Amino acid sequence: HAYVEKICPICSSAVDDVCPRCEVHGVGYYQREIDLTKLVTNAMAKLGISKMPKVLKGVKGMVNANKYTEPMEKGILRAFHNIYIFKDGTSRFDATDMPITHFYPVEAGISVETARQLGYTKDYIGNELTEETQLVEMMHQDVILNRRGADYLLKTARFVDELLERFYGLKPFYNATTINDLVGKLVITLSPHTSCGVTNRIIGFTDANVGFAHPYVICARRRNCDGDEDSTMLLLD
Ligand SMILES: [Zn+2]
């Protein structure tokens, strides 16, 4: 955990908490000039890239208490992948909730093999699952995402992988080239203005502009089932 050195905002001396002379609380930031070109050049070198994205947007200022910034490398990679972040630093998309308790694998765009790998081996009356057109009972944690939102999560997955490789020197995690590679992966779904996300598993996609989930999941998000809008983000983001 990083230790934040605080200085008095009036007399600029280093303080633990309250400045004994000025009797004000110390803050974890001060104004100074920076060499932006050098910072950008260093970030590019660290990422191993030679060209910057065409558009790289920043923010007017930090809103956290110590005005702590995230590494510039993350913003550069996000710009390459055309993704944007919410104020908590995650990339997410919103969709209207649609409760379901049963689904046909064919309507979620998945094959029998995929459905079986996900644990759907029997249909709703207990017969072996052999056709995509058999009705199955939805497992409570599963979600079916809309394709447009899934395309956005795919871009986010590529960003996460590039961040892992280029910035953290780790192996990529998602290795996703199409949205189908996201089937079986975990997401966090969250209602706006709540602070408790719910972990869900992607099991398929729909052309409808909604997010299908079991009523238990929607309830866990502190929602009733009357068409509210909730967000979805990748678990690793
Ligand atoms: Zn002072």
Residues whose N, C-alpha, C, O or C-beta is under 5 A from the ligand:
A	BS01	ZN	C8 I10 C11 S12 C19 R21 C22
